[in-house]
Amino acid sequence: MNNELKTMLESIIQEALKPIKEEMQTIKGEVQTLKGDIQTIKDEVQTLKGDMQTIKGEAQTIKSQVNENTQLLKAVIQRQEETDAKLDAISTDVHKLHGEINYIKEEMSDIKTTVDFTYQKTTKNELEIFKLKQN
């Protein structure tokens, strides 16, 4: 009877343990799935780290280019200011020359009037001389 009792107890224990074993198998499967998911996450984190390194390198390149562009822009602005100053000086010279040209035109007009007067006077005098010689 002892053997029979032992067999019965083993059978009862195995029956009682069967749902626990099934649950353990389910948990093992889920743990394996979690391990796979964790590995996937690790791989994705590694990929992200690589992407971040690439982005950092590109950002550094962009930063260097922006600094270079800033220096070039400052140089262009300085040259533009110098050009503006030269243009102002040229503009002043042009205005001065314009005034001088107007003065010269006025003087030329006065000279022309004088020459015309002299010409008319000379012509009149020659006519008078001619008339005197004829008489």
C-alpha positions as CSV (number, residue, x, y, z in Angstrom):
1,M,0.0,0.0,0.0
2,N,2.8,2.2,0.6
3,N,3.8,2.0,-3.0
4,E,0.3,2.6,-4.1
5,L,0.1,5.6,-1.9
6,K,3.4,6.8,-3.2
7,T,2.3,6.4,-6.8
8,M,-1.0,8.2,-6.1
9,L,0.8,11.0,-4.4
10,E,3.2,11.3,-7.3
11,S,0.3,11.4,-9.7
12,I,-1.6,14.0,-7.6
13,I,1.6,16.1,-7.3
14,Q,2.3,15.8,-11.0
15,E,-1.3,16.8,-11.8
16,A,-1.0,19.8,-9.4
17,L,2.4,20.7,-10.8
18,K,1.1,20.5,-14.5
19,P,-0.5,24.0,-14.5
20,I,2.6,25.4,-12.8
21,K,4.9,23.7,-15.4
22,E,2.7,25.1,-18.2
23,E,2.8,28.5,-16.6
24,M,6.6,28.2,-16.3
25,Q,6.8,27.3,-20.0
26,T,4.7,30.4,-20.8
27,I,6.9,32.5,-18.6
28,K,10.0,31.0,-20.2
29,G,8.6,31.9,-23.6
30,E,7.8,35.4,-22.5
31,V,11.3,35.8,-21.0
32,Q,12.7,34.6,-24.4
33,T,10.5,37.2,-26.2
34,L,11.7,39.9,-23.7
35,K,15.3,38.9,-24.3
36,G,14.7,39.3,-28.0
37,D,13.0,42.6,-27.5
38,I,15.8,43.8,-25.3
39,Q,18.4,42.8,-27.9
40,T,16.4,44.6,-30.5
41,I,16.3,47.7,-28.3
42,K,20.1,47.4,-27.7
43,D,20.7,47.2,-31.5
44,E,18.4,50.2,-32.0
45,V,20.2,52.2,-29.3
46,Q,23.6,51.3,-31.0
47,T,22.1,52.6,-34.3
48,L,20.9,55.7,-32.6
49,K,24.3,56.3,-31.0
50,G,25.9,56.0,-34.5
51,D,23.4,58.3,-35.9
52,M,24.1,60.8,-33.1
53,Q,27.8,60.6,-33.8
54,T,27.1,61.3,-37.5
55,I,24.8,64.2,-36.5
56,K,27.4,65.6,-34.2
57,G,30.0,65.5,-36.9
58,E,27.7,67.2,-39.4
59,A,26.8,69.8,-36.8
60,Q,30.5,70.5,-36.2
61,T,31.0,70.9,-40.0
62,I,28.0,73.2,-40.2
63,K,29.3,75.2,-37.3
64,S,32.7,75.6,-38.9
65,Q,31.0,76.6,-42.2
66,V,28.8,79.2,-40.4
67,N,31.9,80.7,-38.7
68,E,33.7,80.9,-42.1
69,N,30.6,82.5,-43.7
70,T,30.4,85.0,-40.8
71,Q,34.0,86.0,-41.3
72,L,33.5,86.3,-45.1
73,L,30.3,88.4,-44.5
74,K,32.1,90.7,-42.1
75,A,34.9,91.2,-44.7
76,V,32.3,91.9,-47.4
77,I,30.5,94.4,-45.1
78,Q,33.9,96.2,-44.4
79,R,34.7,96.3,-48.1
80,Q,31.2,97.7,-48.8
81,E,31.7,100.4,-46.2
82,E,35.0,101.3,-47.8
83,T,33.4,101.4,-51.2
84,D,30.6,103.6,-49.8
85,A,33.2,106.0,-48.4
86,K,35.0,106.2,-51.8
87,L,31.7,106.6,-53.6
88,D,30.8,109.5,-51.3
89,A,34.2,111.1,-52.0
90,I,33.7,110.7,-55.8
91,S,30.2,112.1,-55.4
92,T,31.6,115.2,-53.6
93,D,34.2,115.6,-56.4
94,V,31.5,115.3,-59.1
95,H,29.4,118.0,-57.3
96,K,32.5,120.2,-57.1
97,L,33.3,119.7,-60.8
98,H,29.7,120.4,-61.7
99,G,30.0,123.7,-59.9
100,E,33.2,124.5,-61.6
101,I,31.8,123.6,-65.0
102,N,28.8,125.9,-64.4
103,Y,31.3,128.7,-63.5
104,I,33.3,128.0,-66.7
105,K,30.1,128.1,-68.7
106,E,29.2,131.5,-67.3
107,E,32.7,132.8,-68.0
108,M,32.5,131.4,-71.5
109,S,29.2,133.1,-72.0
110,D,30.7,136.4,-70.8
111,I,33.7,135.9,-73.1
112,K,31.5,135.1,-76.0
113,T,29.5,138.3,-75.4
114,T,32.7,140.3,-75.2
115,V,34.0,138.7,-78.4
116,D,30.7,139.3,-80.2
117,F,30.8,142.9,-79.0
118,T,34.4,143.3,-80.1
119,Y,33.6,141.7,-83.4
120,Q,30.7,144.0,-84.0
121,K,32.7,147.0,-82.9
122,T,35.7,146.0,-85.1
123,T,33.3,145.5,-88.1
124,K,31.7,148.9,-87.4
125,N,35.2,150.6,-87.1
126,E,36.4,149.0,-90.4
127,L,33.3,150.2,-92.1
128,E,33.9,153.7,-90.8
129,I,37.5,153.5,-92.0
130,F,36.4,152.3,-95.4
131,K,34.0,155.1,-95.7
132,L,36.6,157.6,-94.7
133,K,39.0,156.3,-97.2
134,Q,36.4,156.6,-99.9
135,N,35.8,160.3,-99.2
